[in-house]
Amino acid sequence: MTAELRRKIVDECRRWGIEMVGFASADAWDDPPFEPWPPERFRPKAIFPGCRTVIVLGLPVTLPILETSPSIWYQELYKNLNAQLDERAYQLSELLNRLGHASVYVPRDGYGSVEVLVENPYAFFSHRHAAYLAGLGTFGLNNMLLTREFGPRVRFVSVFTTAEIPSGKPMDGSLCVRCKKCIKACPVEAIGDIDYPQASIDKRKCSGRSIELKKGHRSPCGICIKVCPVGEDRKLFRRKDMGLYDGPDKDPELFEAWEHVRKYGST
């Protein structure tokens, strides 16, 4: 029954256009694979007592749109992905409820606004850690989850369920090539000293940057995920040459296209 339920969930998500689906046992949080790890109050069984499985859904951030960041184009893509993820996660939780498995969805952002993060820089649940435990990717230096398909260019949402569903396991090794491009590209130097598997992140600096961009209708920043070389999406969009982001000399036409988008529709 549990394997059949797993197939039903995957099939339904694919019907909705969501190809990235993962499953993590709620017990997996109790044996941290690395430190720092979310404290007990941030774990599924504490947030939703009785939770047995966390289902993770992911949608890709389209690379050519992200490359215009910070811009209104990327801001609208970000909002669209968030809305789709919340809607599908809610639908999935209600489907499971109808099947007799008590379930709730967890919104893609567990905080009210980016301004809140300056003083309290944590959401009440980390989808990235759920995706890691489900085997969808590994952490990079920029504290984002890197996937084989899209590198860190994925937005995630989760569903907590009392159904016990066959789960994945973390990937072996790391997808991060430790090129430090994310560290060098951060406009506010929010990514600091390297400490495996992640670098230290000044979340207040990062949030402050987003607040400033928000005033001009071009938030979030997105630069650290834009310059990451990991992901098969780079092959599709012919973006394997990372020198594209160093300045206009490599591809003036592409650089002018990005600049055009940045100049209009926002400040």
N, C-alpha and C positions, 0 to 999 in steps of 0.2 A: 504493500500500500504506500509506504513512504517513497519508494523509488518511482512509483506511478504518479504520486503527487508532485515529485520533483519534475518529472517530464511535463506534467500539465502546466506547472508554473513557467517553465522555460518556453513551452509552446505558446502560451498566452502572451508572454513578454515579447516574443518574436512577432506575434501577430500585431502587437502595438508598435513594432519598429525598434524594440530594445534587444540588441544582440548580446550585450554584456550582462550576464546574470551569474551571480555567485552565491554560495551557501557556506555559512560558517557556524559551527556548533557554539552555542552560548558558553559552554564549558571551556572553550579554548582561551577565553580571556583570563581564566584563573591560573594559567601557566605562561606568564609573559615570555615571549621568545627573545626579547631584548629590552633594554632600559634606555630612556624612561618609557613607562607604559601607563596607560590610563588607570588612575586609582579606582578602587572598588566601586565608588558611587557613580562612576562614569561608564560602568559596564552593563550589558543588556539585562542580566538577571536582577540587578539592583534597580534599574529604571522600570522594567516590566517583569515583576516577579512571576515565575512560571515559564519564562522564555526558554525555549530549547534550541531554536535556530534563528539566525539572522540571515535574511535574504538581501543581497546587495544588487542594485540595478545601476548601470552606468550608461551615460550618453557622451559621445565624443564632442569636444570643442573643435570646431572646424578650423584647421590651421591657417588658411589664407585670411580668414576674418580676424583671428587672433593676432596675426602679424601686423594689423593696423593699430593695435593697442598702443597707448590708451586712445579709445575712439568711441563714438556713439554706436558704431557698427558692432564692436565687440560687446559693449554694454547691453545692447538689445539681444544679442545671441545668448549672453549669460542669463538674462532674465527669462528668455524663452526656454532654455534648458532647465532652469529651476522650476518653472511652471509645469513643464512636461513631466519632470521627475516626481514632483509632488503629486500630480494627478494620477500617474500610473501606480505609484506606491500605495496611494489611498485605495485605488481600485483593486490592487492585488490583495491588500489587507482585508477588504470587504469580501472578496471572492473566497479567501480562506475562512473568514467568519461564517459564510454561508455553508461551507463544507464541514463546519463543526470544529475548526481549529482557531481558538481565540488568538487574534492578531491585531497589531496596531502598526501604523506607519510612522516613521520618524522623518520630519521635514529635512530637506537637504541642508539647511542652515539652522542650527539650534540656538540662534541668538536673534534679538530684535532688530538690530541695525549695526553697522560697522562702528558707529560712535560708541556703542556699548563695549566693544572689544578693547578700547583704549584702556579702560580701567579694569575690565574683567575679561581678559583675552582668551576665553575658552567657551566653546559650545558645550551643551550638556551631553553630546555623544559624538564620537569621531567615526564618520563613514569610511575614512581612509584606513583606519585600523581594521574595520570590518572587511573591507575589500582585500586587505593584506591577508587576513586569516582565511578568507575564502579562496585564496590562490589567484587573485586577479592581477597582482603586481607586487612590486617591492618598493620600499621607500628610497627616495633620492636625497641628495644633499640639501635640496630646497624644502625638505619636509613634506613633499607631495608624493603621492603614490604614482609610480611609473608603471605603465602597462606595455606589453609588447606591441599592441596595435597602435596606440596613440601617445606613447610616452606619458607625461603627466597631464595631457590635454583631455581629461575626462572629468565629468561631474558625477557624483554618486549620491544615492539615497538608499535608505534601508527600511526593511520591514521586520519587526519582531513577531515571532509566532511560537505558540506552544507545540506546534507540530514538530516531531523529530524527523528531520530530513537528512539524507546522506549529504555530508559536507565535504568541501574541498580541504586542502591543506596549503600552507604557505609554499611559495616557489623556493626551489633551491637556489642559492647564490643571490646575486643582485643584478638588476637591470641597469643600475646607475654606473656610468663609465667614469665618474669622478673627474670630469673635465673642468669643473669649477666655473663653467660658463654662467650658471645661475648666480653664483656668488659675485662674479665680476660685473654682471649686467644689472644687478639690483640698483635702482636709482637712489635709494635711501640707505644702502649698505646695511640692510636688515638681516642678511645671512652672514653669520660670523664664523667662529672657530669650528673646524671640522671635528666631529666626534661620532664615530661609526654607530648606527648606519646613517645618521643625519648630522647636519651642521646645526649649530645653535641659531635660533631664530628670535630676533627682537620683534615680538608680535605687536608691540606698541608702535614701533617705527612703521611696520607694514600697514597697520590699521590707519595710522596717521596719513600715510600716502593715499590710501583709498578714500579717506574723508576729503582730502583736497581734490582728488579727481571727481568725486561725487558732486562737488559744488559746480563743476563744469560739465556735468552729464557725460562723463567718460570713465566711469568706474566699473569694474575693478581694474587693477594695474595689468596683471597677466604676463609681465615681462619675463619672470623666471621660468614660466612654463613655455613661453614662446621660443626661448633660445636653447631649450633642451634638445640634444641631438637624437634622443631615443624615440623610437616609434616608427611603425611601418607607414604611417600617414605621410612621412617625409618622402618616401619613394613615390607615392601616388601623386603628390603635388610638386614633385621635382625640387625638393628643398633639402637635398642631402649635403649641399655645400653650405656649411655654417658661416662662411665668410659673407653671406648675403646680409647679415645683420651688423656688419662692421662699418658700413657706410655705403654711399651711393655708387662707388666706383665699380663694384662687382656686377650690379644689374641696375643701371640708372632708371630704366623703365618701371621696374617693379618698385623701386624706392620712391619714385614720383607718385605711383598709384597709392602707396601707403600714406604719403604726405597729403595727398588730395583728400583722402577720407578723414584724416585727423583735423583738417582745417574747417570742415563744415559740419553743421548739425550739433556742435558742442562748443564749449569755450576753453 
